[in-house]
Amino acid sequence: MTTSGSLYLKPKVKLFENKFLFGTAIAIPGKRKFLMQISSQIDQLIHNLNALKPLLSDDKESNAEEFTKILRESLENSSEGNADKQQVSTLPNQKMENVLPEWVDPQYGYDFANPRKPNMLELIEAISGKDIIKVRNEEYENVSSKAASILYGTAPAGEDTRDWAKIMASEDIITAARIETAKIYEPIVDIESNTDNNGKLIDQMAVLKDKNGKTLTTLPVDIPLAEETLRNFGAGSTSVPSDLEKKIVPGKFDNGLITLLKNFDKSPDSVEKLVMQATSDAISTRLSEEIPLDEYSKL
């Protein structure tokens, strides 16, 4: 029956959309929104046909006429909808009370009375400046990681009060998001210690806390990742207390992370060099402690 045929088409369309979302399907530029329109029309048609079921009689001719009527109305509504869209697009000077922000994908809806923040797909497209089906491989991994961090990794608990209109209107979305995030947390770096059951110090780690002392995250010892984490939460040079190093017990904290924190945002271009230098110094010190002086002549 035609109804079952429609139900069969819908999953195929949805599968195709999901493949586009994750960037794993064969890309057909310009087709995604068209597919979404088809899916929406199928949904409406299925709804109408399901509403018709209780009214069906034994009169096959009458049932056929009613079905034909529904199908015709669905197609006519589709044509009218497309015509309206074409009319709006051909009148660039037409004044509209509400204009969708450029980043909004209409298929996800948008309430002007209660504006929303972007979803993952919209943010990836906004950051990359490309349609999702054109973002591939390494670029996709990089951009999607940043988008996920902005949307979820640094999002406050409960309502996200960051100014998303301001963020999405910025030429540098990532920096704008970090600035807005900083306003919420006013992040501060602190040192926490791990001890055994006897109170003996095992190791220490750096954590990022908000203005109320609540721990936001633990900084990884991977230097590039630690620096990105700091920036994503909106940390700056004032986020690292001047007396932070006094809390660190030698040998219990990562040397590269110490260097990063001491020089964070003071001279960004040289941070990587400073970390490398600190690592080299640590290795040299260790070697000098382990190799007897009389052995150096043999090297």
C-alpha positions in Angstrom: 0.0 0.0 0.0 1.2 3.5 -0.5 1.3 4.2 3.2 3.8 1.5 3.7 5.8 2.8 0.8 6.0 6.3 2.5 7.1 4.7 5.7 9.8 2.9 3.8 11.1 6.1 2.3 11.4 8.0 5.5 14.1 5.9 7.2 16.2 6.0 4.0 16.1 9.8 4.1 17.0 9.9 7.8 19.9 7.5 7.3 21.2 9.7 4.5 21.0 12.8 6.8 22.8 11.1 9.6 25.6 10.1 7.3 25.9 13.7 6.2 26.0 14.8 9.9 29.0 12.7 10.7 30.7 13.4 7.3 31.0 9.8 6.3 28.7 9.5 3.3 29.4 10.4 -0.3 28.7 14.1 -0.4 26.1 15.5 -2.8 26.5 19.3 -2.3 23.2 21.3 -2.0 21.0 18.3 -1.4 20.8 18.2 2.4 18.1 20.8 2.9 16.2 19.4 0.0 16.2 16.0 1.7 15.0 17.6 4.9 12.1 19.2 3.0 11.2 15.8 1.6 11.4 14.2 5.1 9.1 16.9 6.5 6.5 16.4 3.7 6.6 12.6 4.2 5.9 13.2 7.9 2.9 15.3 7.1 1.6 12.8 4.5 2.0 9.9 7.0 0.1 12.0 9.6 -2.7 12.7 7.3 -3.0 9.0 6.2 -3.0 7.8 9.7 -5.8 10.2 10.5 -7.7 8.7 7.6 -7.5 5.1 8.8 -10.5 5.3 11.3 -12.6 6.8 8.5 -12.0 4.1 5.9 -15.0 2.2 4.8 -15.6 -0.9 2.7 -16.1 1.3 -0.3 -12.8 1.0 -2.1 -13.7 3.7 -4.6 -14.5 6.2 -1.8 -11.2 5.3 0.0 -9.2 5.8 -3.2 -10.8 9.3 -3.8 -10.1 10.3 -0.2 -6.5 9.2 -0.5 -6.0 11.0 -3.8 -7.4 14.2 -2.2 -4.9 14.0 0.7 -2.0 13.3 -1.7 -3.0 16.2 -4.0 -3.3 18.6 -1.0 0.1 17.6 0.3 1.7 18.2 -3.1 -0.1 21.6 -3.5 1.0 22.7 0.0 4.6 21.7 -0.9 4.4 23.8 -4.1 3.0 26.8 -2.3 5.7 26.5 0.4 8.5 26.4 -2.3 6.9 29.4 -4.1 6.8 31.4 -0.9 10.5 30.7 -0.3 11.4 31.7 -3.8 9.4 34.9 -3.5 11.2 35.9 -0.3 14.6 35.0 -1.9 13.9 37.2 -4.9 13.0 40.2 -2.8 16.2 41.2 -1.0 14.9 44.6 -0.1 11.7 43.3 1.5 11.5 44.3 5.2 10.9 41.5 7.6 10.2 41.8 11.3 12.2 38.7 12.2 15.2 37.6 10.2 16.9 34.3 11.0 20.5 34.7 12.1 22.8 33.6 9.4 24.1 30.6 11.3 20.6 29.1 12.0 19.6 26.1 10.0 15.8 26.5 9.6 15.2 22.7 9.8 16.0 22.9 13.6 13.6 25.7 14.3 14.2 29.0 16.0 12.0 31.0 18.4 12.6 34.7 18.2 10.9 35.2 21.5 13.3 32.7 23.1 16.5 32.5 21.0 18.5 29.4 21.3 22.2 28.6 21.1 23.5 26.7 18.1 23.6 23.0 17.9 26.7 21.0 17.1 26.2 21.0 13.3 25.4 24.7 13.2 28.5 25.6 15.2 30.8 23.4 13.2 29.5 25.1 10.0 29.9 28.6 11.6 33.5 28.0 12.8 34.6 26.3 9.6 32.7 28.6 7.3 31.7 25.6 5.3 28.6 23.3 4.8 29.0 20.2 7.0 29.3 18.0 4.0 32.4 19.8 2.9 34.2 19.6 6.2 36.4 16.5 6.1 39.0 14.4 7.9 41.5 16.3 10.0 39.6 19.6 9.7 36.4 18.0 10.9 38.1 16.4 13.9 39.7 19.8 14.8 36.6 21.9 14.4 34.2 19.4 15.9 36.5 19.1 19.0 36.4 22.9 19.4 32.7 23.0 18.9 32.1 20.3 21.4 34.2 22.0 24.0 32.4 25.3 23.5 28.9 23.8 23.6 29.3 21.1 26.2 32.8 21.0 27.8 32.8 24.5 29.2 29.0 25.0 29.4 27.7 26.1 32.9 25.5 23.7 34.8 21.8 24.5 34.2 21.0 27.4 31.9 23.7 28.6 29.6 23.7 32.3 30.1 26.5 33.1 27.7 25.6 35.8 25.1 25.2 33.5 22.1 23.9 36.2 19.9 27.2 38.1 20.5 29.3 35.0 20.1 27.7 33.9 16.8 27.9 37.5 15.4 31.6 37.6 16.1 34.2 37.2 13.3 36.2 35.0 15.7 33.5 32.7 17.3 36.0 30.7 19.4 37.6 33.7 21.0 34.2 35.3 21.6 32.9 32.1 23.3 36.0 32.0 25.5 35.4 35.7 26.6 31.8 34.9 27.5 32.8 31.8 29.3 35.4 33.8 31.4 32.6 36.2 32.5 30.7 33.3 34.0 33.5 31.4 35.8 36.3 34.0 36.4 38.6 30.9 36.5 41.5 30.4 38.9 44.2 27.8 38.8 44.9 25.9 42.0 47.0 22.9 43.1 45.5 19.7 44.7 47.3 16.8 46.2 46.8 13.1 46.2 47.7 11.2 49.3 47.6 7.6 50.4 45.7 6.2 53.4 48.6 7.2 55.7 48.5 10.8 54.5 51.7 10.4 52.5 51.9 12.6 49.4 51.6 10.7 46.1 51.4 13.4 43.5 50.0 16.8 42.7 47.8 18.2 39.9 46.6 21.5 38.7 42.9 22.2 38.7 40.8 25.0 37.4 38.2 26.5 39.7 35.4 29.1 39.3 35.1 32.2 41.4 33.2 30.3 44.1 36.0 27.7 44.5 34.1 25.0 42.6 36.4 22.7 40.6 35.7 23.0 36.9 38.3 20.6 35.5 41.7 19.0 36.1 44.4 20.3 33.8 46.1 17.5 31.8 49.9 17.2 31.7 49.8 17.3 27.9 51.0 20.9 27.4 49.1 21.8 24.2 45.9 20.3 25.6 46.4 22.0 29.0 46.8 25.4 27.3 43.7 24.9 25.2 41.7 23.8 28.2 42.8 27.0 30.0 41.8 29.2 27.1 38.5 27.4 26.5 37.4 28.3 30.1 38.5 31.8 29.5 41.6 31.8 31.7 44.2 34.5 31.3 47.4 35.5 33.1 45.4 36.7 36.1 43.9 33.2 36.4 47.3 32.0 37.7 48.0 33.2 41.3 51.5 34.6 41.7 52.1 32.3 44.7 51.0 29.2 43.0 54.4 27.7 42.8 54.8 27.8 46.5 52.1 25.1 46.8 54.0 22.7 44.6 56.2 20.0 46.1 59.3 19.3 44.0 59.2 16.0 42.2 55.4 15.7 42.7 54.3 17.9 39.9 54.9 17.9 36.2 57.8 20.3 35.2 56.3 21.2 31.8 53.0 22.2 33.4 54.7 24.3 36.0 56.5 26.2 33.2 53.2 26.7 31.2 51.4 28.1 34.2 54.2 30.4 35.3 54.3 31.9 31.8 50.7 31.5 30.7 49.6 34.5 28.6 52.6 36.5 29.4 54.4 35.7 26.2 52.3 33.2 24.3 54.7 32.8 21.4 57.5 31.6 23.6 55.5 29.2 25.9 56.3 26.1 23.8 60.0 27.0 23.8 59.9 27.5 27.6 58.3 24.1 28.1 60.9 22.4 25.9 63.7 24.2 27.8 62.3 23.1 31.1 62.0 19.5 29.9 65.6 19.6 28.7 66.8 21.1 32.0 65.0 18.4 33.9 66.6 15.6 31.8 70.0 17.2 32.1 69.7 17.4 35.9 68.5 13.8 36.1 71.4 12.6 33.9 74.0 14.5 36.0 72.6 12.9 39.1 72.8 9.4 37.7 76.1 9.5 35.8 79.3 9.6 37.9 81.7 12.4 37.1 84.5 10.0 36.1 82.2 8.4 33.6 81.7 11.7 31.6 85.2 11.4 30.1 84.1 8.1 28.5 81.1 9.7 26.8 
